[in-house]
Amino acid sequence: MEKMKRMKGLRIALLAAAVMLAVELVSGNFVVEENSLAVMSPESLKGTYRSAIGNFGVPKYGGTLSGVVIYPTVNMKGCGKFPHDHFRSNSGERPKFALIDRGDCYFATKVWNAQQAGAAAVLVVDNRDEDLITMNSPEEDPVASKYLPNISIPSALIIKKFGDKLKTALSNKELVAIKLDWREAMPHPDERVEYEFWTNSNDECGPKCDDQVEFVRNFKGVAQILERGGYTQFTPHYITWFCPQAFIESKQCKAQCINNGRYCAPDPELDFTRGYDGKQVVTENLRQLCVFKVANESLPRQPWKWWDYVTDFQIRCRMKDNRYGPECAEEVMKSLSIDVDAVRKCIGDPNADADNEILKHQQDVQVGEGVRGDVTILPTLVINQRQYRGKLDKTAVLKAICAGYLETTDPPICLSDTIETNECADNNGGCWERGSITACKDTFRGRVCECPLVHGVQFEGDGYTHCEAHGLGRCKVQNGGCWEETRLGVYHSACSDYHHHGCHCPLGFEGNASKVEGGCVDIDECARKLKCQCPDCKCTNTWGSYECECANDLLYFHEHDTCINRKSGQSKAAGWVVSLIVLAGLSVLGLGSYVVYKYRLRTYMDSEIRAIMAQYMPLDSQGEVQNHSHNGVREP
C-alpha cells in the first residue's frame, strides 16, 4: 500500500512538472511596471530615478506622494515589528517613507510592519546589483494571507546603488525628501480605457479564489456603469495550459484537460481522487468566455452581462454545494435571458480531438506583446496594456482605471468625492473665473486650467489669468465680460457683435470697457466743451449724451452744432423737400431718355447689319429670287 502511495505521488509530481513545463512554453516575458521617483533634496542627489511598483498594497495611480525618508537604526530589513509610531508623522510634518533592506523575509512582510509603525510608503533597497524586479506577494503563505488584504500603502523597489546613496546621505544627517509619482505609470491616451481581467471559475483554491470572488461581486456595479456608458472596453480572459505530448494518455491529463490535452486547468482541490476535476474547471472557463461572446455579439450588445453571470454562478453554483456544472450554469443563463443554445454552440465538443478557437485564442494572448508582459499568475488585471500592481480592491482598481483616461475626459464616477479630491473647490484651483464661469476642470489626475466653451461660445486665453469670449453670440454670455449698465430705462453696453472680441465703450462713453475693472464712464460733452458751443446755446449733460437748448426761440441744428432761426429752419426744410423732388424728377427724366436712346440705337444697328448681310445672301424679307431654267433644269 505504501509503495502504491509513493507511485501515485510520483505520478502527481511528474504531472506537476509537465504542467510547469507547459507554462514555461506558453510564457516567458515578465514586465516590471515602474513609477517615477524624484529626489527633491539634498542637492547632491537631486534628480529622477526608477523604481518598481510592488504587487500588493495600493499604488497611487494617477497621483503623487511626497515625503521624507527614514532609515531605521535597528531592524533594517523590516522582518520584525517596529516600535509603535516609529514612522508616523506628527501634525504638520511631511509623511515619512521607510527605507528598508531586502532579505530574510517576504517583501509584503516588510511593508506590513512599516505600515503598522505609521509609514506612508516603503522603499525596499535591493541587496544585489541587478535591474529592477517586481516585489510579488506571498499568496500561498497562510500567515501572509491574513495581512496582505490590509496593506494600504504604496511600496517600491529601488536598485542597490541608489539605495546606498540614500543611506549615505541619511548617515550624514542630510534631509532626504522625495516624491513618488504614478501619473505616468498608467497610459492615458484617450477617452476610453481598455482593460482585461484574467481569472478562473475555480472557487476552491483558498484565499486567492476567495479574493477573486469578492472582487467580482464588489466591482460588478462599477464595471457595468463604465461599460454601459461607453467609458471602457472590458474583456475577460482565462489562463489555460496544455498537457505535454508524452503525458496526453495519462490519467491525470485526461482528468485535467479537454480536447485531447490541448486545454487544461489544475485540479481544484489538488487531489485527483475526490471532488471536481480540472477538465470541469476549464469547461466552465470556456462557458464563461462564451457567455461574454454571445452577450457581446447580441443586438443590442450587452457585454456587461458577463458580470451578472459570473456573480450569480459564484453564488448559486459553488463547488462546496456540489452545484458546480452545466445544469446550474444554464439555470443562471436562463434567469439572465442569455441564449443557452448559442452558448452551447460556442462551447462545441470538449471531447473532440481538435482545436477550440476560443481557448486557443486565450493561450495566444496569454503571451505578452509590446509593453504588456506574459500573464502567468491569477488573478491579473491589465489596464491599457499595463499590468496592474496592487491589491484586488474595488476602490484601488477603480482609481487605476480612472488614471487611464485622457485629462478632462473622465467619467463622472472618477470624480466622486470617494475617489479623488476636487482641486477646483479650493480657490478655484488657481484658474481664471468670472461669476459662474470658470477655466478650472477637475480631472482624476489633477485640475486643468482651460478656457471653457459656454453655450456655443468659446473663451480663449491662458486659462490661469485670462479668458475672453470670442465669436458671434459672445455678448449673450455674461455680456462678453464687458461693461453694461441701465439708468432710468436707458441701457448701454460695451459688447457688440460687430467686434468678435474685446470690449469697446459706446458713443458718449470712455474707459477700458471691462466689466470688473473701471468699465465705461460718461463723457461730459458740456464741461469739455465738445458740443453745444454756439453763442446762443445752453448745454446740459446727460448719461451717454447731452442736450442743447437755444435762446430766443432758435432751433438747434445738431449736425452743425449751431442755432438757427426756427422759420429759417422750416424754410430750409421745405427747400430741401423741393430740392429732393426736383432731383427725383431729373433722375426719372434721365433714366427715360437713356432707355429711349438705347432702343433707337439698337434699332439703327439692326437695320445696318441686315443691309450688309443682304449683299451676300437672300433674306426672308426680300421675296423669292426668280431662277431661270430650261426644261425644268436650273441654269448654272
C-alpha positions as CSV (number, residue, x, y, z in Angstrom):
1,M,0.0,0.0,0.0
2,E,2.8,2.4,0.9
3,K,4.5,1.7,-2.4
4,M,1.3,2.4,-4.3
5,K,1.0,5.8,-2.5
6,R,4.6,6.6,-3.4
7,M,3.9,5.7,-7.0
8,K,0.8,7.9,-7.0
9,G,2.7,10.8,-5.5
10,L,5.4,10.3,-8.2
11,R,2.9,10.5,-11.0
12,I,1.4,13.7,-9.5
13,A,4.8,15.2,-9.2
14,L,5.6,14.2,-12.8
15,L,2.3,15.8,-13.9
16,A,3.1,18.9,-12.0
17,A,6.5,19.1,-13.6
18,A,4.9,18.6,-17.0
19,V,2.4,21.4,-16.3
20,M,5.2,23.7,-15.2
21,L,7.0,22.9,-18.5
22,A,3.8,23.7,-20.4
23,V,3.5,27.0,-18.6
24,E,7.1,27.9,-19.4
25,L,6.5,27.1,-23.1
26,V,3.5,29.4,-23.1
27,S,5.1,32.2,-21.2
28,G,8.5,33.8,-20.5
29,N,8.3,37.6,-20.7
30,F,7.7,39.3,-17.4
31,V,7.4,43.1,-17.5
32,V,8.4,45.2,-14.4
33,E,5.9,48.0,-14.0
34,E,7.6,51.2,-12.8
35,N,6.8,54.6,-11.3
36,S,8.9,57.7,-11.1
37,L,10.9,58.7,-8.0
38,A,12.2,62.3,-7.8
39,V,14.7,63.4,-5.1
40,M,14.0,66.9,-4.0
41,S,16.9,67.2,-1.5
42,P,19.8,67.0,-0.8
43,E,21.2,68.9,-3.8
44,S,23.8,66.2,-4.5
45,L,21.1,63.6,-5.2
46,K,18.5,65.8,-6.9
47,G,17.1,64.1,-10.0
48,T,14.6,61.4,-11.2
49,Y,15.2,57.7,-10.6
50,R,13.5,54.5,-11.5
51,S,11.5,52.3,-9.0
52,A,9.4,49.1,-9.4
53,I,5.8,49.1,-8.2
54,G,5.1,46.4,-5.6
55,N,2.4,43.9,-6.5
56,F,0.5,44.5,-3.3
57,G,-0.8,47.4,-1.3
58,V,-2.3,50.4,-3.1
59,P,-0.2,52.3,-5.6
60,K,-1.5,55.9,-6.1
61,Y,-2.1,55.6,-9.9
62,G,-2.6,59.0,-11.5
63,G,-1.2,60.8,-8.4
64,T,1.9,61.7,-6.4
65,L,3.1,61.4,-2.8
66,S,5.8,63.5,-1.2
67,G,7.6,62.8,2.0
68,V,10.9,62.4,3.8
69,V,13.0,59.2,4.0
70,I,13.7,57.5,7.3
71,Y,16.2,54.6,7.6
72,P,15.9,52.6,10.9
73,T,18.9,52.1,13.0
74,V,17.7,48.6,14.0
75,N,15.5,46.0,12.2
76,M,16.9,47.4,8.9
77,K,15.3,44.6,7.0
78,G,11.9,45.1,8.5
79,C,11.3,41.5,9.3
80,G,10.3,42.3,12.8
81,K,7.9,44.7,14.2
82,F,9.0,48.3,14.6
83,P,8.3,50.4,17.7
84,H,4.8,51.9,17.8
85,D,4.5,55.1,15.6
86,H,8.2,54.8,14.6
87,F,7.5,56.2,11.1
88,R,4.3,58.2,11.9
89,S,4.3,61.9,11.1
90,N,3.3,64.5,13.7
91,S,0.7,67.1,12.8
92,G,2.1,69.5,10.2
93,E,5.0,67.2,9.3
94,R,5.6,65.7,5.9
95,P,4.7,62.0,5.5
96,K,7.6,59.6,6.3
97,F,8.8,56.9,3.9
98,A,10.5,53.9,5.4
99,L,13.8,52.8,3.7
100,I,14.2,49.0,4.3
101,D,16.8,46.5,3.1
102,R,15.8,43.4,1.1
103,G,16.3,40.0,2.5
104,D,15.3,37.4,5.2
105,C,11.5,37.7,4.8
106,Y,8.8,38.5,2.3
107,F,8.6,41.9,0.7
108,A,5.0,42.2,1.9
109,T,6.0,41.4,5.5
110,K,8.4,44.3,5.4
111,V,5.8,46.7,4.1
112,W,3.2,45.5,6.6
113,N,5.5,46.0,9.6
114,A,6.4,49.5,8.3
115,Q,2.7,50.4,7.8
116,Q,1.9,49.2,11.3
117,A,4.5,51.7,12.6
118,G,2.9,54.6,10.6
119,A,4.9,54.7,7.4
120,A,3.2,56.4,4.4
121,A,5.2,54.4,1.9
122,V,8.1,51.9,1.8
123,L,11.2,51.9,-0.3
124,V,12.9,48.5,-0.4
125,V,16.6,48.6,-1.3
126,D,17.8,45.6,-3.4
127,N,20.6,43.6,-1.8
128,R,22.3,42.7,-5.1
129,D,23.4,44.6,-8.2
130,E,20.7,43.8,-10.7
131,D,18.0,45.5,-12.6
132,L,14.6,46.3,-11.1
133,I,12.3,43.4,-10.2
134,T,8.7,43.3,-9.1
135,M,8.0,42.6,-5.4
136,N,5.4,39.9,-5.5
137,S,3.1,38.9,-2.7
138,P,3.4,35.5,-0.9
139,E,-0.1,34.3,-1.9
140,E,0.4,30.7,-0.7
141,D,1.7,31.7,2.8
142,P,-1.2,31.2,5.3
143,V,0.3,33.9,7.7
144,A,0.8,36.4,4.9
145,S,-2.7,35.9,3.6
146,K,-4.1,37.4,6.8
147,Y,-2.4,40.8,6.4
148,L,-2.0,41.1,2.6
149,P,-5.6,42.4,2.1
150,N,-4.9,45.1,4.8
151,I,-1.8,46.6,3.2
152,S,-3.0,50.0,2.1
153,I,0.2,52.0,1.5
154,P,2.3,52.0,-1.7
155,S,5.7,50.4,-2.0
156,A,8.6,50.3,-4.5
157,L,11.9,48.6,-5.0
158,I,15.0,50.6,-5.8
159,I,18.3,49.4,-7.1
160,K,21.2,48.8,-4.6
161,K,23.4,51.6,-6.0
162,F,20.7,54.3,-5.5
163,G,19.7,52.9,-2.1
164,D,23.3,53.1,-0.9
165,K,23.4,56.8,-1.9
166,L,20.3,57.5,0.1
167,K,21.7,55.7,3.2
168,T,25.0,57.7,2.9
169,A,23.0,61.0,2.8
170,L,21.0,60.0,5.8
171,S,24.1,58.9,7.8
172,N,25.5,62.4,7.1
173,K,22.3,63.9,8.8
174,E,21.0,65.3,5.5
175,L,17.3,65.7,4.9
176,V,16.3,63.3,2.1
177,A,13.0,64.4,0.6
178,I,11.5,62.5,-2.3
179,K,8.3,62.5,-4.4
180,L,6.8,59.2,-5.7
181,D,5.0,59.8,-9.0
182,W,2.5,57.4,-10.5
183,R,1.0,59.9,-13.0
184,E,2.7,58.2,-16.0
185,A,2.6,54.7,-14.6
186,M,-0.7,54.1,-16.4
187,P,-1.0,55.1,-20.1
188,H,-3.9,57.6,-20.6
189,P,-4.2,58.1,-24.4
190,D,-7.9,58.8,-24.9
191,E,-11.4,58.9,-23.5
192,R,-11.8,55.1,-23.3
193,V,-10.0,52.6,-21.1
194,E,-9.4,49.1,-22.3
195,Y,-8.9,46.6,-19.6
196,E,-8.7,42.8,-19.2
197,F,-9.3,40.6,-16.2
198,W,-7.6,37.3,-16.1
199,T,-9.5,35.0,-13.7
200,N,-10.7,31.4,-13.1
201,S,-14.0,29.8,-12.3
202,N,-12.4,27.6,-9.6
203,D,-13.8,28.7,-6.2
204,E,-11.9,26.1,-4.1
205,C,-8.3,27.3,-4.3
206,G,-8.2,29.1,-1.0
207,P,-7.7,32.8,-0.1
208,K,-6.7,33.7,-3.7
209,C,-10.0,32.3,-5.1
210,D,-11.9,34.0,-2.3
211,D,-10.4,37.3,-3.2
212,Q,-11.4,36.9,-6.8
213,V,-14.9,36.1,-5.9
214,E,-15.2,39.0,-3.6
215,F,-13.7,41.4,-6.1
216,V,-16.1,40.4,-8.9
217,R,-19.1,40.9,-6.6
218,N,-17.9,44.3,-5.3
219,F,-16.7,45.6,-8.7
220,K,-19.6,44.4,-10.7
221,G,-21.7,47.6,-10.3
222,V,-18.8,50.0,-11.2
223,A,-17.8,47.8,-14.2
224,Q,-21.3,47.9,-15.6
225,I,-21.7,51.6,-15.2
226,L,-18.4,52.2,-17.1
227,E,-19.3,49.7,-19.8
228,R,-22.9,50.9,-20.3
229,G,-21.6,54.5,-20.6
230,G,-19.1,53.5,-23.2
231,Y,-16.2,54.6,-21.0
232,T,-14.5,51.2,-21.0
233,Q,-13.9,48.2,-23.2
234,F,-13.7,45.2,-20.9
235,T,-12.5,41.7,-21.9
236,P,-12.4,38.6,-19.6
237,H,-9.6,36.1,-20.0
238,Y,-8.8,32.7,-18.5
239,I,-5.4,31.1,-18.3
240,T,-5.2,27.6,-19.8
241,W,-2.3,25.2,-20.1
242,F,-1.7,22.2,-22.4
243,C,-0.6,18.8,-21.5
244,P,2.8,17.8,-23.0
245,Q,2.6,15.1,-25.7
246,A,4.3,12.5,-23.5
247,F,1.5,12.7,-20.9
248,I,-1.6,13.0,-23.0
249,E,-2.7,9.4,-22.4
250,S,-2.1,9.7,-18.6
251,K,-5.0,9.5,-16.2
252,Q,-4.0,12.9,-14.8
253,C,-4.1,14.7,-18.2
254,K,-7.4,13.0,-19.1
255,A,-8.9,14.3,-15.8
256,Q,-7.5,17.9,-16.1
257,C,-7.7,18.5,-19.8
258,I,-10.2,18.7,-22.7
259,N,-9.8,18.5,-26.5
260,N,-7.2,15.7,-26.1
261,G,-4.8,17.5,-23.8
262,R,-4.9,20.9,-25.6
263,Y,-6.6,22.9,-22.8
264,C,-6.0,22.1,-19.1
265,A,-6.7,23.5,-15.6
266,P,-5.3,22.4,-12.3
267,D,-7.3,20.1,-10.1
268,P,-9.5,22.4,-7.8
269,E,-8.7,20.5,-4.6
270,L,-5.2,19.4,-5.8
271,D,-6.4,15.9,-5.1
272,F,-7.1,13.7,-8.1
273,T,-9.1,11.2,-6.0
274,R,-12.0,13.4,-4.9
275,G,-14.1,16.4,-5.8
276,Y,-14.1,18.1,-9.2
277,D,-11.5,17.7,-11.9
278,G,-9.6,20.3,-13.8
279,K,-11.4,19.5,-17.1
280,Q,-14.7,20.6,-15.4
281,V,-13.0,23.9,-14.5
282,V,-11.6,24.5,-17.9
283,T,-15.1,23.7,-19.4
284,E,-16.7,26.3,-17.1
285,N,-14.0,28.7,-18.0
286,L,-14.9,28.2,-21.7
287,R,-18.6,28.6,-20.9
288,Q,-18.0,31.9,-19.2
289,L,-16.0,33.1,-22.2
290,C,-18.9,32.0,-24.5
291,V,-21.4,33.9,-22.3
292,F,-19.3,37.0,-22.8
293,K,-19.0,36.4,-26.6
294,V,-22.8,35.7,-27.0
295,A,-23.8,38.8,-24.9
296,N,-21.2,41.0,-26.7
297,E,-22.4,39.9,-30.1
298,S,-26.2,40.2,-29.4
299,L,-28.4,43.0,-30.6
300,P,-28.2,45.2,-28.7
301,R,-24.7,44.5,-27.3
302,Q,-24.7,43.6,-23.6
303,P,-21.1,42.6,-22.7
304,W,-21.8,43.7,-19.0
305,K,-23.9,40.5,-18.6
306,W,-20.7,38.6,-18.1
307,W,-20.5,40.3,-14.6
308,D,-24.1,39.2,-13.8
309,Y,-23.5,35.6,-14.9
310,V,-20.2,35.2,-13.1
311,T,-21.6,36.8,-9.9
312,D,-24.7,34.6,-9.9
313,F,-22.7,31.5,-10.8
314,Q,-20.4,32.1,-7.9
315,I,-23.4,32.4,-5.5
316,R,-25.7,29.6,-6.9
317,C,-23.2,27.0,-8.3
318,R,-20.5,26.6,-5.7
319,M,-18.3,23.6,-5.6
320,K,-18.8,23.1,-1.9
321,D,-22.6,22.8,-2.6
322,N,-22.0,20.2,-5.4
323,R,-23.7,22.6,-7.8
324,Y,-20.7,23.4,-10.0
325,G,-21.6,22.3,-13.5
326,P,-23.6,22.8,-16.7
327,E,-27.0,22.2,-15.2
328,C,-26.7,25.0,-12.7
329,A,-24.8,27.2,-15.2
330,E,-27.7,27.0,-17.7
331,E,-30.2,27.8,-15.0
332,V,-28.3,31.0,-14.3
333,M,-28.2,31.8,-18.1
334,K,-31.9,31.4,-18.4
335,S,-32.6,33.7,-15.5
336,L,-30.4,36.4,-17.2
337,S,-32.0,35.9,-20.6
338,I,-28.8,34.7,-22.1
339,D,-29.1,32.5,-25.2
340,V,-28.3,29.0,-23.9
341,D,-28.3,27.3,-27.3
342,A,-25.8,30.0,-28.6
343,V,-23.5,29.3,-25.7
344,R,-23.7,25.6,-26.2
345,K,-22.8,26.0,-29.9
346,C,-19.9,28.3,-28.9
347,I,-18.5,25.7,-26.4
348,G,-18.5,22.9,-29.0
349,D,-17.4,19.4,-28.2
350,P,-14.8,19.2,-25.3
351,N,-14.1,15.6,-26.2
352,A,-13.1,16.3,-29.8
353,D,-9.5,15.9,-30.9
354,A,-9.5,19.4,-32.4
355,D,-8.7,23.0,-31.6
356,N,-11.2,25.2,-29.8
357,E,-10.8,28.6,-31.3
358,I,-11.9,30.4,-28.1
359,L,-9.4,28.6,-25.8
360,K,-6.7,28.7,-28.5
361,H,-7.0,32.4,-28.5
362,Q,-6.7,32.5,-24.7
363,Q,-3.4,30.7,-24.9
364,D,-2.2,33.1,-27.7
365,V,-3.0,36.3,-25.8
366,Q,-1.5,34.9,-22.6
367,V,1.9,35.6,-24.2
368,G,2.9,39.2,-23.7
369,E,3.2,41.7,-26.5
370,G,4.7,45.2,-26.6
371,V,4.7,46.8,-23.2
372,R,2.5,44.1,-21.7
373,G,4.2,41.1,-20.1
374,D,3.1,37.5,-20.1
375,V,0.2,36.5,-17.9
376,T,1.4,33.7,-15.6
377,I,-0.5,34.2,-12.3
378,L,-4.1,34.6,-11.3
379,P,-5.7,37.0,-10.9
380,T,-4.1,39.5,-13.2
381,L,-5.6,42.8,-14.3
382,V,-4.3,44.6,-17.4
383,I,-5.3,48.2,-18.0
384,N,-4.4,50.0,-21.2
385,Q,-1.8,47.2,-21.9
386,R,-0.1,47.7,-18.5
387,Q,-0.4,45.1,-15.7
388,Y,-2.0,46.5,-12.6
389,R,0.1,46.2,-9.5
390,G,-1.6,46.3,-6.1
391,K,-4.3,44.5,-4.2
392,L,-7.5,43.4,-5.9
393,D,-9.7,46.0,-4.3
394,K,-12.7,47.8,-5.7
395,T,-11.5,51.4,-4.9
396,A,-7.9,50.7,-5.8
397,V,-8.7,49.2,-9.1
398,L,-11.2,51.9,-10.0
399,K,-8.5,54.5,-9.3
400,A,-6.1,52.7,-11.6
401,I,-8.8,52.7,-14.3
402,C,-9.5,56.4,-13.8
403,A,-5.8,57.1,-14.2
404,G,-6.1,55.7,-17.7
405,Y,-8.3,58.5,-19.1
406,L,-7.1,61.5,-21.0
407,E,-7.4,64.6,-18.9
408,T,-10.9,66.2,-18.9
409,T,-12.5,63.0,-20.4
410,D,-13.0,61.3,-17.0
411,P,-16.4,59.7,-16.4
412,P,-18.4,61.1,-13.5
413,I,-17.7,58.1,-11.3
414,C,-14.0,59.0,-11.4
415,L,-14.7,62.5,-10.0
416,S,-16.7,61.4,-7.0
417,D,-15.5,62.5,-3.5
418,T,-14.7,58.9,-2.6
419,I,-12.3,58.6,-5.5
420,E,-10.5,61.9,-5.7
421,T,-10.3,65.4,-4.3
422,N,-11.8,68.2,-6.3
423,E,-9.0,70.7,-6.6
424,C,-11.3,73.2,-8.2
425,A,-13.2,73.5,-4.9
426,D,-10.2,75.2,-3.3
427,N,-9.6,78.7,-4.6
428,N,-10.9,77.6,-8.0
429,G,-7.7,75.6,-8.4
430,G,-5.8,78.8,-9.1
431,C,-7.5,79.1,-12.5
432,W,-9.4,82.1,-14.1
433,E,-13.0,82.6,-13.2
434,R,-15.8,85.1,-13.7
435,G,-19.0,84.6,-11.9
436,S,-20.2,81.1,-12.5
437,I,-17.9,80.6,-15.5
438,T,-14.5,79.0,-14.7
439,A,-11.5,77.7,-16.5
440,C,-10.9,75.0,-13.8
441,K,-11.7,71.5,-14.9
442,D,-11.4,68.8,-12.3
443,T,-9.9,65.5,-13.5
444,F,-8.8,62.4,-11.7
445,R,-5.1,63.2,-12.5
446,G,-5.4,66.8,-11.2
447,R,-7.1,70.0,-12.1
448,V,-6.6,71.6,-15.6
449,C,-6.9,75.3,-16.3
450,E,-8.5,75.5,-19.7
451,C,-10.7,78.3,-21.1
452,P,-14.3,77.0,-21.4
453,L,-16.9,76.6,-24.1
454,V,-20.2,78.1,-22.8
455,H,-23.4,77.9,-24.8
456,G,-21.5,77.5,-28.0
457,V,-19.2,80.5,-27.3
458,Q,-15.5,79.7,-27.0
459,F,-13.4,81.5,-24.4
460,E,-9.8,82.0,-25.3
461,G,-6.8,82.7,-23.2
462,D,-4.2,81.1,-20.9
463,G,-6.8,79.7,-18.5
464,Y,-4.9,80.9,-15.5
465,T,-5.2,84.7,-15.5
466,H,-7.3,85.5,-18.6
467,C,-10.1,84.1,-20.7
468,E,-12.1,86.1,-23.2
469,A,-15.2,85.2,-25.2
470,H,-14.7,85.1,-28.9
471,G,-17.1,85.0,-31.9
472,L,-20.7,85.6,-32.6
473,G,-23.1,85.3,-29.7
474,R,-20.4,86.2,-27.2
475,C,-22.5,89.1,-25.8
476,K,-25.1,86.6,-24.7
477,V,-22.7,85.0,-22.2
478,Q,-22.3,87.4,-19.3
479,N,-22.2,90.2,-21.9
480,G,-18.8,89.0,-23.1
481,G,-17.2,90.2,-19.9
482,C,-17.8,93.8,-20.9
483,W,-19.3,96.7,-19.0
484,E,-23.1,97.2,-19.2
485,E,-25.5,99.4,-17.2
486,T,-29.1,100.6,-17.2
487,R,-30.2,104.0,-15.9
488,L,-33.8,105.3,-16.0
489,G,-34.7,102.8,-18.6
490,V,-31.7,103.6,-20.8
491,Y,-29.3,100.7,-21.5
492,H,-25.8,100.9,-22.7
493,S,-23.2,98.1,-23.3
494,A,-19.6,97.8,-24.3
495,C,-20.1,94.5,-26.0
496,S,-21.0,94.4,-29.7
497,D,-21.4,91.6,-32.1
498,Y,-19.7,93.8,-34.7
499,H,-16.5,93.1,-32.8
500,H,-15.6,89.4,-32.5
501,H,-13.6,90.0,-29.4
502,G,-12.7,92.8,-27.0
503,C,-14.9,95.4,-25.2
504,H,-15.5,98.9,-26.6
505,C,-17.3,101.7,-24.9
506,P,-20.3,103.0,-26.8
507,L,-20.5,106.6,-28.2
508,G,-20.7,109.1,-25.4
509,F,-18.6,106.9,-23.0
510,E,-14.9,106.3,-22.3
511,G,-12.9,103.8,-20.3
512,N,-11.4,100.3,-20.5
513,A,-14.9,98.8,-21.1
514,S,-14.2,95.9,-18.7
515,K,-17.0,94.5,-16.5
516,V,-14.8,94.2,-13.5
517,E,-12.2,97.0,-13.8
518,G,-13.3,100.5,-14.5
519,G,-15.9,99.9,-17.2
520,C,-17.2,102.8,-19.1
521,V,-17.7,106.4,-17.8
522,D,-20.0,109.1,-19.3
523,I,-18.2,111.8,-21.3
524,D,-19.4,115.3,-20.1
525,E,-19.5,116.9,-23.5
526,C,-20.6,120.2,-21.9
527,A,-17.7,120.5,-19.4
528,R,-15.2,119.5,-22.0
529,K,-16.8,122.0,-24.5
530,L,-17.1,119.2,-27.1
531,K,-20.7,120.0,-28.1
532,C,-23.3,122.8,-27.9
533,Q,-20.7,125.6,-28.0
534,C,-22.5,128.2,-30.1
535,P,-23.1,131.6,-28.5
536,D,-26.8,131.2,-28.2
537,C,-26.6,127.5,-26.9
538,K,-27.2,126.2,-23.4
539,C,-25.6,122.7,-22.8
540,T,-26.9,120.1,-20.3
541,N,-25.0,116.9,-19.9
542,T,-27.0,113.6,-19.9
543,W,-25.9,110.0,-19.3
544,G,-24.3,108.9,-22.6
545,S,-25.2,112.1,-24.4
546,Y,-26.1,115.8,-24.0
547,E,-29.0,118.2,-24.6
548,C,-28.6,121.6,-26.2
549,E,-31.1,124.4,-25.9
550,C,-31.1,127.6,-28.0
551,A,-32.2,131.0,-26.8
552,N,-34.8,133.3,-28.4
553,D,-36.9,130.6,-30.0
554,L,-34.0,129.4,-32.1
555,L,-33.7,125.8,-33.3
556,Y,-30.6,123.7,-32.5
557,F,-29.1,122.2,-35.7
558,H,-27.3,119.0,-34.3
559,E,-25.3,118.3,-37.4
560,H,-23.6,121.6,-37.4
561,D,-23.8,122.2,-33.7
562,T,-25.3,125.6,-34.1
563,C,-28.6,127.5,-33.5
564,I,-30.7,128.7,-36.5
565,N,-34.0,130.7,-36.9
566,R,-36.9,128.3,-36.5
567,K,-38.6,129.7,-39.6
568,S,-35.4,129.7,-41.5
569,G,-35.1,126.1,-40.4
570,Q,-38.6,125.4,-41.6
571,S,-38.0,127.1,-45.0
572,K,-34.7,125.3,-45.3
573,A,-36.5,122.1,-44.6
574,A,-39.1,123.0,-47.3
575,G,-36.2,123.9,-49.6
576,W,-34.7,120.5,-49.0
577,V,-38.0,118.8,-49.9
578,V,-38.3,120.8,-53.1
579,S,-34.7,120.0,-54.0
580,L,-35.3,116.3,-53.4
581,I,-38.5,116.4,-55.6
582,V,-36.6,118.2,-58.5
583,L,-33.7,115.8,-58.1
584,A,-36.1,112.8,-58.3
585,G,-37.7,114.3,-61.4
586,L,-34.4,114.8,-63.1
587,S,-33.4,111.3,-62.3
588,V,-36.6,109.8,-63.8
589,L,-36.2,112.0,-66.9
590,G,-32.6,111.0,-67.3
591,L,-33.5,107.3,-67.0
592,G,-36.3,107.6,-69.6
593,S,-34.0,109.4,-72.0
594,Y,-31.4,106.7,-71.6
595,V,-34.0,103.9,-72.3
596,V,-35.2,105.7,-75.5
597,Y,-31.6,106.2,-76.6
598,K,-30.7,102.6,-76.2
599,Y,-33.9,101.5,-78.1
600,R,-33.2,103.7,-81.0
601,L,-29.5,102.8,-81.1
602,R,-30.4,99.1,-81.2
603,T,-33.0,99.6,-84.0
604,Y,-30.5,101.5,-86.1
605,M,-27.8,98.9,-85.6
606,D,-30.2,96.1,-86.6
607,S,-31.1,97.8,-89.9
608,E,-27.4,98.4,-90.7
609,I,-26.5,94.8,-90.1
610,R,-29.4,93.5,-92.2
611,A,-28.3,95.7,-95.1
612,I,-24.8,94.4,-95.0
613,M,-25.9,90.8,-94.9
614,A,-28.3,91.2,-97.7
615,Q,-25.4,91.8,-100.1
616,Y,-24.2,88.3,-99.6
617,M,-27.3,86.2,-99.1
618,P,-31.0,86.4,-99.6
619,L,-33.1,87.4,-96.6
620,D,-36.6,86.2,-95.7
621,S,-37.9,89.8,-96.1
622,Q,-36.7,90.1,-99.7
623,G,-39.1,88.0,-101.8
624,E,-38.3,84.9,-103.8
625,V,-35.4,85.4,-106.3
626,Q,-36.5,84.1,-109.7
627,N,-34.4,81.4,-111.1
628,H,-34.2,80.9,-114.9
629,S,-34.4,77.3,-116.1
630,H,-34.9,75.4,-119.3
631,N,-36.9,72.2,-119.4
632,G,-37.1,72.1,-115.6
633,V,-33.3,72.3,-115.3
634,R,-31.9,75.3,-113.5
635,E,-29.2,77.1,-115.3
636,P,-25.8,77.0,-113.8
